[in-house]
Every structure is written in structure tokens, then in C-alpha cells.
Amino acid sequence: MKASETGGEGSERPRVLFLCTHNSARSQMAEAFLRRHGGHRFEACSAGLEPTDVHPLTRRVLEELGINTADLRPKGINEFLGKVNVRYAIVMCEGANAQCPRIYPFASRTLFWPFEDPSEVGGSANEQLNIFRRVRDQIAHRVRQFVVEGA
């Protein structure tokens, strides 16, 4: 592996940066799952083009699975762009989302994992929670596949 593709100086783990518009739900979930399932192999990060607060339901559905959310915080792409080496940039927006980050070439490899944005779906509180759970489970499955397949 080239040094420019690792997580940083002296690091043997490739950095994976999950990207979406607000860094409030999908990318935060993906970062948390990669830390849980592949933290020994990858350095997990997330960012957004227009970061907002981490959605309370993001924290809730992760905590339901025993994931500590205390360190989750919104991060802007400027914390990473041109400052750190990224092996995989994984864009998590749905195909129709005009705000989806398009920053090529930013990483050695850019992957596209479109997931519905649970924070933009209406409904009752219970319906919203169920949508967050569904998206959480979809992201967890995809992250596990990524780790098993060796990226």
C-alpha cells in the first residue's frame, strides 16, 4: 500500500471517509459501524458539505446496538480536503440528491453507496424512528460487506 493511501504517518490502516450533505445521519452511522467492524483494519471518518448537528435519532438507533455515540460530531469536508490522505471516499447520498458531494479526484478510490436520508422523511415519531432503524441496518450490512470483502 502506498503511503499516500494510509490513514496518516506511521499508520498502516487506510483512511475511509464517508460523505453526505449534512453529516448528521448516514455518514455518522457508517463511520460508527466501520469503527466497530473494521477499526483494526481501517481508519473511519465522516464529513459533510454542509454539516449540521448529529441527528438525535442517529444517536438513538446506534445506542440501541450498544454503540457509544459520545464522540460523534458533525465535521465539514474542509477538515479533510487537502489535509489528509484518503484511500476510500464513500459518497452516501441518493442519486437524485443535487447536494451530494462531488469531489473528484479526492481519494485513491471513490465509491457510491446511495442510501435514503432518514432525516428528510416525515411521519409520526414512531415512523421516523423505524426509518432510521431501517437505514441503520442497511448501512451496517454494507459496511460489514466492505470489511469482509477487504474493500
N, C-alpha and C positions, 0 to 999 in steps of 0.2 A: 504494500500500500504506500502511495506517495505521501510524503509528509504534509503536503498541502491539503490532503483529504482527511487528515485526522482531526480529532477534536481540539487539538492545541499542542503546544510544545511539550514533548515528552509523553504525550498521550498516544496510546495505540488504538483507542476507540474512535471510529468515525462519528462525526457530529451529524445528527439528523435534526433538521429544523422543520417543524410543522407550521404551515402558514394558512391563515384565513383572514378575513377582513378585520374582525374585532378582537381576536384572541381572547374570547370570553367563554367559549364552549368547546367546539370541536377540536381545535388545536391544543387547548389545555388538556382535554381528555386524552388525546393521542400522546402528548408529552408524558402524562402520568402513567399511561399503560406501557409506554416504551421503557420508562424507568423501572417499572415493576417487572416486566417480562424480559427485557433485554439490556438493563442497566449495566450489566457486566460486560456487554459487547458493544454498546453504543452510548454516546453522549446525547441525551434528549433535550431539545429546546423547542420553544414555540414563540411565534410572534404574529402581529397583525399590522395591516396597513394603517388602520385607524383604531388603535387599541382602546378598549373600554374596560370597565370593571369586570372581573370574573363573575359570571352569572351565578347567583345563589343556587340554582338548580344543578349547575355543573358540579359545584362542591357537594351538594346533597347526594347526587347519584354516584359520585366517586366514593364518598364516605360510606355509602351503603355496601360497597365491596371492600371496605377496610383500607381504602387508600387515604393517606394523610394529605389534606389539601392546604395545610398551613403555609406552605412555600409557594403556592400558586399565586402568580401576579401577572397582570397584563404587561406585555412587552411590545414595543414597536420594532418594526423591521430595522430601524436605524441603529439598534443595539448590535446588530449582526452584519448588516450590509457593508462590505469593505473593511470590516474589523476582525472577523474571524473566518476561518476556513470551514466550509460546509460540504460534506460528502453527498448528502441527500437533502434536497429541499422537497418537501411533500406538501403540495397545494391541496387543501381540503374543501374548497368551495364547490358548489354545484356548478355545472356547466353554464347555466344561464346567468350566473351572478356576474354582473358587469364590474363589480368591485374586486373580483378575485385577483390576488397578486400575480403579476406577470413580470418577473424579474429574471430574464434570461440573458446571458448565462451567469448565474449566481452561484450555482453549486456544480460539483462534478456530475451529479445526476439530478434531474428534476422529475418527480413522479406526480401524477394527478390522481388523487383519491377523493372523488366528489361525494360529499355527504350532505344531507339536508341540514339546514341550520335550525336547530331546535329552538333557539331564542327568538326566531321570527314567526313561529307557529302560534296561532291564537288558541282559544278554547278555555275550558274551565281549568282550574288549578290542577285537578287530577289528570286531565287530558294532557296538559303541558308536561307534567311530571312523567307520564307514560311515554311521551315523545322523547324526552331527554334520556330516559332509560333505553328506549329502542336504539337511538343514535349511539349512546354509550356502548351498548352491546355490539353494534355493527363495527364501531371503531376498535373495540377491544379485539374482536375477531380478526380484523385486518392487520392490526399491529402484531398479534401473535403469529399470523401467517408470515409477515415481514421478517420476524425474528427467526422462525423455523426455517424459512427458505434461505436465510443468510443474506437477505437483501438482494 
